[in-house]
Amino acid sequence: MPDGTPVLPVLPVLLRATAAEAPGARLRVAGLTVVERAVRQLRRMGNTVVIASDGTCPLPAGTDVRATPDPAALAALRASLAHPPEVGADVVRPTNRGFTGGLHVVDEDSRRAAEDAIFAELLRGDLGLVARALNKPVSFRITRYLLCKLPVTPNQVTIGAGLLGLVGCALVATGRHALVVAGLFLAHVQSVLDGCDGELARVRFQQSATGEWLDTIVDDALNLALTLSLAMGFSRGAGPRWGVTLALAAAAMLLVYNAVAYRELLRQGEGGEVLKVRWWWRRGGDMKAMLTGDRRVSVSRIVLAAGRRDFFVLSWFLLAAVGLLPVVPVYAFSMALPAFVVAIGQLVAAPPPHP
């Protein structure tokens, strides 16, 4: 799950881990000791890390450690490396840009402030309205106070949340109103938890192409499963019979859209994030750039917002909870139709992939 931060590799970087940095370097910030965080971050930026150590600071395994028992030895190491960029092992840098700045961690207050800054960086500009206002305040707490303390991987979180979403689909498929509402609520809970995998990956520097694809495929599979579950639930009496037709049509159109989107991701070489697909209606631009750039209200932005998973799953739950369940398949059809049109248009007028 790449973070997309453009950085220029600088080789090597000297990580100073001496007695002066040891108290802060030992503290844990978002699941990693400060020194381990520094090593992972520098490596992710493309740098070779050389650690200057006097033996007082516990260091991660597999690192290039150079003994510097006194200031003279540290100065000699600097000179031998042609005075490279230098980072303290007790400094947390919330972003991957450059080697200056950062927050010195020396005690619990500074540790907490550093963790606050790291999670604040996760509020990306392309987040949906519901994700930013409702889901993230919850998922941040789950990631920060629970998942960061557990030996779980981001991919395990993705799969676990996906299984919860499947339970919700099974409840929706029963057609019993109370269970349909409960199932849609579980779908919303899954949508909240869906943010935790990416958060955990970013704060632990565990982003991967596999994780990005897994997250996308699980979400899309759950969207299809939930829409088909609506059709099944309506066929069992949850609502009018025409709801079955609309839900099935929505599922078919979403399937076409997903197939075209995956084709474009592979063709364009954009990894597994569908927002990065360059669509014909954007004249070769992608939706991620649109969401993070111009913030003016437009029809396309409104349609896109209404079709985002965080928004429509919560909307479906609220509609069902207040007795407006028949509106849900109408919403599903209205959401899937523009996606289907975009997909067909992409097949006809797709821009060529960038060289």
C-alpha positions as CSV (number, residue, x, y, z in Angstrom):
1,M,0.0,0.0,0.0
2,P,2.3,2.7,-1.2
3,D,1.9,6.1,0.4
4,G,2.6,7.9,-2.9
5,T,5.1,10.4,-1.3
6,P,7.6,11.5,-4.0
7,V,11.1,11.4,-2.5
8,L,14.6,11.5,-3.9
9,P,16.9,8.8,-2.5
10,V,20.1,10.0,-0.8
11,L,22.7,7.4,0.1
12,P,23.8,6.8,2.8
13,V,22.2,8.4,5.9
14,L,23.9,8.4,9.3
15,L,21.5,7.4,12.1
16,R,23.0,8.7,15.4
17,A,22.1,6.2,18.2
18,T,24.3,7.2,21.2
19,A,23.6,7.7,24.9
20,A,22.1,11.1,24.2
21,E,19.4,9.6,22.0
22,A,18.9,6.3,23.9
23,P,16.0,7.4,26.3
24,G,13.8,8.5,23.4
25,A,14.9,5.9,21.0
26,R,13.6,3.1,23.3
27,L,10.1,4.5,23.5
28,R,7.4,3.0,21.2
29,V,5.4,5.2,18.8
30,A,2.6,3.7,16.8
31,G,3.8,0.2,17.4
32,L,7.5,0.7,16.7
33,T,10.4,1.9,18.8
34,V,11.5,5.3,17.7
35,V,14.9,4.0,16.4
36,E,13.2,1.1,14.6
37,R,10.8,3.7,13.0
38,A,13.7,5.8,11.9
39,V,15.4,2.8,10.2
40,R,12.3,1.6,8.4
41,Q,11.4,5.1,7.3
42,L,14.9,5.9,5.9
43,R,15.0,2.5,4.1
44,R,11.5,3.2,2.6
45,M,12.8,6.5,1.3
46,G,15.5,4.5,-0.6
47,N,18.4,5.3,1.7
48,T,21.2,3.0,3.0
49,V,21.2,3.4,6.8
50,V,24.5,3.5,8.7
51,I,24.0,3.5,12.5
52,A,26.5,5.2,14.8
53,S,26.2,3.4,18.1
54,D,28.1,3.6,21.4
55,G,26.3,0.5,22.6
56,T,23.7,2.2,24.9
57,C,20.8,2.1,22.5
58,P,18.9,-1.1,21.6
59,L,19.0,-1.5,17.8
60,P,16.9,-3.4,15.3
61,A,18.4,-6.6,13.9
62,G,20.0,-6.6,10.4
63,T,21.3,-3.0,10.5
64,D,24.7,-1.7,9.6
65,V,26.1,-0.7,13.0
66,R,29.4,1.2,13.4
67,A,31.0,1.4,16.8
68,T,31.4,5.1,17.9
69,P,32.3,4.9,21.6
70,D,33.2,8.6,21.9
71,P,32.8,11.9,20.0
72,A,36.1,11.5,18.2
73,A,35.0,8.1,16.7
74,L,31.6,9.7,15.7
75,A,33.5,12.5,13.9
76,A,35.7,10.1,12.2
77,L,32.7,8.1,10.9
78,R,31.1,11.3,9.6
79,A,34.3,12.1,7.7
80,S,34.7,8.6,6.3
81,L,31.1,8.8,4.9
82,A,31.8,12.3,3.4
83,H,29.5,13.9,6.0
84,P,26.2,12.4,4.9
85,P,22.7,13.6,6.1
86,E,22.4,12.8,9.8
87,V,19.3,11.8,11.8
88,G,18.9,11.3,15.5
89,A,17.5,7.9,16.7
90,D,15.2,9.8,19.1
91,V,13.5,11.9,16.4
92,V,10.2,11.0,14.8
93,R,9.5,12.6,11.4
94,P,5.8,12.2,10.5
95,T,6.4,12.6,6.8
96,N,8.9,11.0,4.4
97,R,10.1,14.3,3.0
98,G,13.7,15.3,3.7
99,F,15.8,14.7,6.8
100,T,15.3,17.9,8.7
101,G,12.7,18.8,11.3
102,G,10.8,16.1,13.2
103,L,9.9,15.7,16.8
104,H,12.3,14.8,19.5
105,V,10.9,12.1,21.7
106,V,12.2,12.2,25.3
107,D,9.3,11.3,27.5
108,E,5.6,10.2,27.5
109,D,4.3,13.7,26.5
110,S,6.6,14.0,23.5
111,R,6.0,10.4,22.6
112,R,2.2,11.1,22.5
113,A,2.7,14.3,20.5
114,A,4.8,12.4,17.9
115,E,2.1,9.7,17.6
116,D,-0.6,12.4,17.2
117,A,1.4,13.9,14.4
118,I,1.8,10.6,12.6
119,F,-1.9,9.9,12.6
120,A,-2.7,13.5,11.6
121,E,-0.7,12.8,8.4
122,L,-3.1,10.0,7.5
123,L,-5.9,12.4,6.8
124,R,-5.3,12.4,3.1
125,G,-7.0,14.9,0.7
126,D,-8.8,12.2,-1.3
127,L,-10.8,10.8,1.7
128,G,-14.6,10.8,1.3
129,L,-16.8,12.9,3.5
130,V,-18.0,10.1,5.7
131,A,-14.5,8.6,6.0
132,R,-13.1,11.9,7.1
133,A,-15.8,13.0,9.5
134,L,-17.0,9.7,10.9
135,N,-15.0,6.7,10.0
136,K,-11.4,7.9,10.5
137,P,-12.0,9.2,14.1
138,V,-13.0,5.7,15.0
139,S,-10.6,3.7,12.9
140,F,-7.6,5.8,14.1
141,R,-8.4,4.9,17.7
142,I,-8.7,1.2,16.8
143,T,-5.4,1.2,14.9
144,R,-3.6,3.4,17.5
145,Y,-4.7,1.8,20.7
146,L,-5.3,-1.8,19.7
147,L,-3.9,-2.9,16.4
148,C,-0.5,-1.2,16.8
149,K,-0.1,-3.2,20.0
150,L,-0.9,-6.6,18.4
151,P,1.2,-8.9,16.2
152,V,-1.2,-8.6,13.2
153,T,-0.4,-7.6,9.7
154,P,-2.3,-5.1,7.5
155,N,-3.4,-7.9,5.2
156,Q,-4.8,-9.9,8.1
157,V,-6.8,-6.8,9.1
158,T,-8.1,-6.6,5.6
159,I,-9.2,-10.2,5.6
160,G,-10.7,-10.0,9.1
161,A,-12.8,-6.9,8.2
162,G,-13.8,-8.6,4.9
163,L,-15.2,-11.6,6.8
164,L,-17.2,-9.3,9.0
165,G,-18.6,-7.8,5.9
166,L,-19.6,-11.2,4.5
167,V,-21.5,-11.9,7.7
168,G,-23.4,-8.6,7.1
169,C,-24.2,-9.8,3.6
170,A,-25.6,-13.1,4.9
171,L,-27.9,-11.2,7.3
172,V,-29.1,-8.9,4.4
173,A,-29.8,-12.0,2.3
174,T,-32.3,-13.4,4.9
175,G,-34.9,-10.8,3.9
176,R,-36.0,-10.3,7.5
177,H,-36.1,-6.6,8.1
178,A,-34.4,-6.5,11.5
179,L,-31.6,-8.8,10.2
180,V,-31.3,-6.7,7.0
181,V,-30.7,-3.6,9.1
182,A,-28.2,-5.5,11.3
183,G,-26.4,-6.7,8.2
184,L,-26.2,-3.2,6.7
185,F,-24.8,-2.0,10.0
186,L,-22.1,-4.7,9.9
187,A,-21.3,-3.5,6.4
188,H,-20.8,0.0,7.8
189,V,-18.6,-1.4,10.6
190,Q,-16.6,-3.2,8.0
191,S,-16.2,0.1,6.1
192,V,-14.8,1.7,9.3
193,L,-12.4,-1.2,9.9
194,D,-11.4,-1.1,6.2
195,G,-9.4,2.0,7.0
196,C,-7.4,0.3,9.7
197,D,-5.3,-1.9,7.3
198,G,-4.0,1.1,5.4
199,E,-3.4,3.0,8.6
200,L,-1.5,0.2,10.2
201,A,0.6,-0.3,7.0
202,R,1.5,3.3,6.8
203,V,2.4,3.8,10.5
204,R,4.5,0.6,10.5
205,F,5.9,1.1,7.0
206,Q,4.4,-2.1,5.8
207,Q,2.9,-0.9,2.6
208,S,3.0,-3.4,-0.3
209,A,1.6,-3.9,-3.8
210,T,-0.1,-7.1,-2.6
211,G,-1.8,-5.3,0.3
212,E,-3.1,-2.5,-2.1
213,W,-4.6,-5.1,-4.5
214,L,-6.0,-7.2,-1.6
215,D,-7.7,-4.1,-0.2
216,T,-9.2,-3.2,-3.5
217,I,-10.4,-6.7,-4.4
218,V,-12.0,-7.3,-1.0
219,D,-13.9,-4.0,-1.1
220,D,-15.1,-4.6,-4.7
221,A,-16.1,-8.2,-3.8
222,L,-18.1,-7.0,-0.8
223,N,-19.8,-4.4,-2.9
224,L,-21.0,-7.0,-5.3
225,A,-21.9,-9.4,-2.5
226,L,-23.9,-6.8,-0.7
227,T,-25.8,-5.8,-3.8
228,L,-26.6,-9.5,-4.6
229,S,-27.6,-10.0,-1.0
230,L,-30.1,-7.1,-1.4
231,A,-31.6,-8.9,-4.4
232,M,-31.8,-12.1,-2.5
233,G,-33.3,-10.4,0.5
234,F,-35.9,-8.6,-1.6
235,S,-36.8,-11.9,-3.3
236,R,-37.5,-13.2,0.2
237,G,-39.9,-10.5,1.1
238,A,-37.7,-7.6,2.4
239,G,-39.2,-5.2,-0.1
240,P,-41.1,-4.9,-3.4
241,R,-40.2,-7.4,-6.2
242,W,-38.9,-4.7,-8.5
243,G,-36.1,-4.2,-6.0
244,V,-34.7,-7.6,-7.0
245,T,-34.5,-6.4,-10.6
246,L,-32.8,-3.2,-9.7
247,A,-30.3,-4.9,-7.4
248,L,-29.4,-7.5,-9.9
249,A,-28.9,-4.9,-12.6
250,A,-26.7,-2.9,-10.2
251,A,-24.6,-5.9,-9.5
252,A,-24.1,-6.7,-13.2
253,M,-23.1,-3.1,-13.9
254,L,-20.7,-3.0,-11.0
255,L,-19.1,-6.3,-12.2
256,V,-18.5,-4.7,-15.6
257,Y,-17.1,-1.6,-14.1
258,N,-14.7,-3.6,-11.8
259,A,-13.5,-5.7,-14.7
260,V,-12.7,-2.6,-16.8
261,A,-11.1,-0.9,-13.9
262,Y,-8.8,-3.8,-13.2
263,R,-7.9,-4.0,-16.9
264,E,-7.0,-0.4,-16.8
265,L,-4.9,-0.7,-13.6
266,L,-2.9,-3.5,-15.2
267,R,-2.7,-1.7,-18.6
268,Q,-1.7,1.6,-17.1
269,G,0.6,0.2,-14.4
270,E,-0.9,2.1,-11.5
271,G,-0.9,-0.7,-8.9
272,G,-4.1,-1.7,-7.2
273,E,-5.8,1.7,-6.3
274,V,-8.7,2.3,-8.7
275,L,-8.7,6.0,-8.0
276,K,-5.4,6.2,-9.9
277,V,-7.0,4.9,-13.2
278,R,-6.9,7.5,-15.9
279,W,-10.4,7.6,-17.3
280,W,-11.6,8.9,-20.7
281,W,-14.1,11.3,-19.1
282,R,-11.2,12.9,-17.2
283,R,-9.3,13.4,-20.5
284,G,-6.6,11.1,-19.2
285,G,-6.7,12.4,-15.6
286,D,-7.4,10.3,-12.6
287,M,-10.0,10.7,-9.9
288,K,-7.4,10.8,-7.1
289,A,-6.0,14.0,-8.6
290,M,-9.5,15.4,-8.9
291,L,-10.3,14.7,-5.3
292,T,-7.1,16.1,-3.9
293,G,-7.0,19.1,-6.3
294,D,-9.9,21.4,-7.2
295,R,-12.4,21.4,-4.3
296,R,-15.3,23.1,-6.2
297,V,-18.6,21.4,-6.2
298,S,-19.6,19.7,-9.5
299,V,-22.0,17.0,-10.7
300,S,-19.1,14.6,-11.2
301,R,-17.8,15.1,-7.7
302,I,-21.3,14.6,-6.2
303,V,-21.8,11.4,-8.2
304,L,-18.4,10.2,-7.2
305,A,-18.9,11.0,-3.5
306,A,-22.3,9.2,-3.5
307,G,-20.7,6.1,-5.0
308,R,-17.9,5.9,-2.5
309,R,-18.1,2.9,-0.2
310,D,-17.9,4.9,3.0
311,F,-20.9,7.0,1.9
312,F,-23.2,4.6,0.3
313,V,-22.9,1.8,2.9
314,L,-23.8,4.3,5.7
315,S,-26.6,5.7,3.6
316,W,-28.1,2.2,2.9
317,F,-28.0,1.4,6.6
318,L,-29.7,4.7,7.6
319,L,-32.4,4.3,4.9
320,A,-33.1,0.8,6.1
321,A,-33.1,1.8,9.8
322,V,-35.8,4.5,9.2
323,G,-38.0,2.2,7.2
324,L,-37.0,3.3,3.7
325,L,-35.4,0.0,2.6
326,P,-37.1,0.1,-0.9
327,V,-34.9,3.2,-1.7
328,V,-31.7,1.2,-1.3
329,P,-31.9,-0.8,-4.6
330,V,-32.8,2.5,-6.3
331,Y,-29.7,4.0,-4.8
332,A,-27.6,0.9,-5.8
333,F,-28.9,1.2,-9.4
334,S,-28.3,4.9,-9.6
335,M,-24.8,4.4,-8.3
336,A,-23.9,1.6,-10.6
337,L,-25.3,3.1,-13.8
338,P,-22.7,6.0,-14.1
339,A,-19.9,3.5,-13.3
340,F,-21.2,1.2,-16.1
341,V,-21.3,4.1,-18.6
342,V,-17.8,5.2,-17.6
343,A,-16.5,1.6,-18.1
344,I,-18.1,1.2,-21.5
345,G,-16.8,4.6,-22.5
346,Q,-13.3,3.5,-21.4
347,L,-13.5,0.5,-23.7
348,V,-14.4,2.7,-26.6
349,A,-12.3,5.8,-26.0
350,A,-9.6,4.7,-23.5
351,P,-6.5,7.0,-23.5
352,P,-3.2,5.2,-24.3
353,P,-1.1,4.2,-21.3
354,H,1.7,6.4,-20.4
355,P,5.1,5.2,-21.6
